[in-house]
Amino acid sequence: MSDEKPRAWHSVLAAFLLVVVAAVCFVGLFVLTLGTIGLAVAVGGGIFLLVAFHYFVWGWWLGPAIQRDVEAEEADEAARHLK
């Protein structure tokens, strides 16, 4: 049985348990800090969303342009070596 590949539900179960543990920790911190942790999580989440938006927008927009430039430079360098 040790040669078997892990099944997909193992990953789902692990992710679910992670979410449950994170939720329990968050609720515990929320109660202990009288709600202050909620503001910290909201600010952190907002910063994360801003960074993720920035990454995906620039990645989608600039990725193909950078790839074209690199390919053009490689083609120029290959042409120079052939001369």
PABA-88648 format. One line per field, with one value per residue (C-alpha): residue number from 1; residue in three letters; x, y negated, z negated. Coordinates in steps of 0.5 Angstrom, whole numbers. Layout:
BEGIN
seq: NUM|...
type: ALA|...
X: X|...
Y: Y|...
Z: Z|...
//
This chain:
BEGIN
seq: 1|2|3|4|5|6|7|8|9|10|11|12|13|14|15|16|17|18|19|20|21|22|23|24|25|26|27|28|29|30|31|32|33|34|35|36|37|38|39|40|41|42|43|44|45|46|47|48|49|50|51|52|53|54|55|56|57|58|59|60|61|62|63|64|65|66|67|68|69|70|71|72|73|74|75|76|77|78|79|80|81|82|83
type: MET|SER|ASP|GLU|LYS|PRO|ARG|ALA|TRP|HIS|SER|VAL|LEU|ALA|ALA|PHE|LEU|LEU|VAL|VAL|VAL|ALA|ALA|VAL|CYS|PHE|VAL|GLY|LEU|PHE|VAL|LEU|THR|LEU|GLY|THR|ILE|GLY|LEU|ALA|VAL|ALA|VAL|GLY|GLY|GLY|ILE|PHE|LEU|LEU|VAL|ALA|PHE|HIS|TYR|PHE|VAL|TRP|GLY|TRP|TRP|LEU|GLY|PRO|ALA|ILE|GLN|ARG|ASP|VAL|GLU|ALA|GLU|GLU|ALA|ASP|GLU|ALA|ALA|ARG|HIS|LEU|LYS
X: 0|6|7|0|-1|-4|-11|-14|-19|-13|-11|-18|-18|-12|-14|-21|-17|-13|-19|-22|-16|-15|-22|-21|-15|-18|-24|-20|-16|-22|-25|-18|-17|-24|-24|-18|-15|-21|-19|-11|-14|-18|-12|-8|-13|-14|-6|-6|-11|-8|-1|-5|-9|-2|2|-4|-5|2|4|-2|0|7|9|8|11|17|17|17|23|27|26|28|34|36|34|39|44|44|44|50|54|52|56
Y: 0|-5|-5|-8|-15|-20|-21|-28|-27|-27|-34|-37|-34|-37|-44|-43|-42|-48|-52|-50|-51|-58|-60|-57|-61|-67|-67|-65|-72|-76|-74|-75|-82|-84|-85|-89|-83|-84|-90|-88|-82|-87|-92|-86|-83|-89|-90|-83|-84|-91|-87|-81|-86|-89|-83|-80|-86|-88|-80|-79|-86|-86|-78|-78|-84|-82|-75|-78|-83|-77|-73|-79|-80|-72|-72|-78|-75|-69|-73|-76|-70|-67|-73
Z: 0|-1|7|8|10|5|7|9|3|-2|1|0|-7|-9|-6|-10|-17|-15|-14|-21|-25|-22|-24|-31|-32|-29|-33|-39|-38|-36|-43|-47|-44|-44|-36|-35|-31|-26|-24|-23|-19|-15|-14|-12|-7|-4|-3|0|5|7|8|12|16|18|19|24|28|29|30|35|39|39|39|47|48|44|47|54|53|50|56|61|57|57|65|66|62|66|72|70|68|75|79
//
